[in-house]
Amino acid sequence: MLSAPVATVRPTPAVVSAAIADRAPFIPALAPVVGADAQVPVAAGHRVGYANLDYAASAPALASVAAQVAGALGEYASVHRGAGHLSQVTTRRYEAARETVRGFVRGRVDDSVVFTRNTTDAINLAVHITPGDVVVLDIEHHANLLPWCAPKDGRNRARVVTARATIEDTLVAIEAELASEPASLLAVTAASNVTGEVLPISRLASIAHRHGARILVDAAQLVAHRPISIVSHGIDYLAFSGHKAYAPFGAGVLIGRSDWFDAADPYLAGGGATADVDLRGDENSAGTTWHTGAARHEAGSPNVLGAVSIAEACAALAELGPEAIGLHELELGERLDAGLARIDGVRPLQIFTDSTDRVGIAGFTIDGFAPRAVAEYLSSEHGIGVRDGKFCAHPLLKRLGHPEGAVRASFGAGTTSDDVDRLLNALGALSAGTTTARPELDEGYPA
Ligand SMILES: Cc1ncc(COP(=O)(O)O)c(C=O)c1O
């Protein structure tokens, strides 16, 4: 397992109150991430260590992943076509990346593992190969909502189920929708990007299968935080992005049952997707024979370094181990939740009253302050990065009663308890009106 010889982000003494710093033991990062020692400017005119609490948007690359990707860059040549030694190395590396990803998410041996640009692209590919209706929840990230709602063959195939106040009632509503009319697919998030709440994937898979549908799981917010097994959870299709799983930007994956991939037209037409092209006597490309398998949907030169980076991130996460990852996030999450509960006016976001598991995400609002004001204050006064807004989940924010948005703090392997304490102290000062930035806030940022 990787230990934590990481440059910790130490807050300035003025920022951290003794109250929080003294109460609980220091929690170090679980693994080194690149950029952990970044210094950023603050309004006081100096620089402080950056407290990155925006992992759910893009997690920093693990240092081990960055090193492997840099190594691959040094042995980099054309992929799939060249006979040269480095082309062979690059092709082997690209194809090996599929197997590493398959192993990490416990895919079936005959699943197709298709590299995409990100989760959004992976789900758009899933839309392209799915033959019939799709049942989705209204709490989804737009990536798992809007592509399904786009008309295909002249009709909208998405049947949107309103999530209920509990997970139990939501499962009942999904089952009723699937029972009312056949659907090809249930497409559902594994963990909410707004609240971090985890959905019961195995139970959702059973419900889908009971009614003859398959299940696609949007694992963008889960794959780096909880173990996931395509086989044991009964998942048919799984989508995720590298950049939320400690790989650098640029690649995602759709993995799942090959028959739909092979039955669909290529997602992109072009070189690499074809076994044979013969245009004689034909005014279009009807004489083209397309590959089956992943290559069918990966026309053009693929993003080799993206695939390598995802595979290295999967390998690094497997080495860290789900227990260590879960424990690290649990300890930080408890500290964050307990601290937020002590700050006047902080209102946590929650979709379900019966959810029992949450990944490292805390969505909240603060009475009297617009989300953007809070995020700008945290950044400019304290060097803390959080996300504010509607998190590409507008329907969910509306139903949570915050159509104007909220604030989201999110964390992971590179986060220390100092990051959490700095956030709590900064929010505490804002709420109590003791921050020196308060006059400026009154003028510029009130909700
Ligand atoms: C649950 C969920 N699904 C899909 C996406 C889209 O991911 P990407 O922007 O990498 O395509 C996100 C991004 O935040 C997400 O949180």
Ligand as a Chemical Component Dictionary entry (heavy atoms), coordinates in Angstrom:
data_LIG
# 
_chem_comp.id                   LIG 
_chem_comp.type                 NON-POLYMER 
_chem_comp.pdbx_formal_charge   0 
_chem_comp.three_letter_code    LIG 
# 
loop_
_chem_comp_atom.comp_id 
_chem_comp_atom.atom_id 
_chem_comp_atom.alt_atom_id 
_chem_comp_atom.type_symbol 
_chem_comp_atom.charge 
_chem_comp_atom.model_Cartn_x 
_chem_comp_atom.model_Cartn_y 
_chem_comp_atom.model_Cartn_z 
_chem_comp_atom.pdbx_ordinal 
LIG C1 C1 C 0 -22.318 11.674 -11.572 1  
LIG C2 C2 C 0 -21.643 12.309 -12.753 2  
LIG N1 N1 N 0 -21.876 11.826 -13.975 3  
LIG C3 C3 C 0 -21.278 12.336 -15.057 4  
LIG C4 C4 C 0 -20.417 13.392 -14.967 5  
LIG C5 C5 C 0 -19.768 13.925 -16.194 6  
LIG O1 O1 O 0 -18.392 13.649 -16.155 7  
LIG P1 P1 P 0 -17.445 14.248 -17.263 8  
LIG O2 O2 O 0 -17.506 15.722 -17.137 9  
LIG O3 O3 O 0 -16.102 13.696 -16.935 10 
LIG O4 O4 O 0 -17.959 13.781 -18.572 11 
LIG C6 C6 C 0 -20.146 13.945 -13.727 12 
LIG C7 C7 C 0 -19.254 15.114 -13.579 13 
LIG O5 O5 O 0 -19.257 15.805 -12.608 14 
LIG C8 C8 C 0 -20.771 13.376 -12.582 15 
LIG O6 O6 O 0 -20.537 13.862 -11.361 16 
# 
loop_
_chem_comp_bond.comp_id 
_chem_comp_bond.atom_id_1 
_chem_comp_bond.atom_id_2 
_chem_comp_bond.value_order 
_chem_comp_bond.pdbx_ordinal 
LIG C1 C2 SING 1  
LIG C2 N1 SING 2  
LIG C2 C8 DOUB 3  
LIG N1 C3 DOUB 4  
LIG C3 C4 SING 5  
LIG C4 C5 SING 6  
LIG C4 C6 DOUB 7  
LIG C5 O1 SING 8  
LIG O1 P1 SING 9  
LIG P1 O2 DOUB 10 
LIG P1 O3 SING 11 
LIG P1 O4 SING 12 
LIG C6 C7 SING 13 
LIG C6 C8 SING 14 
LIG C7 O5 DOUB 15 
LIG C8 O6 SING 16 
# 
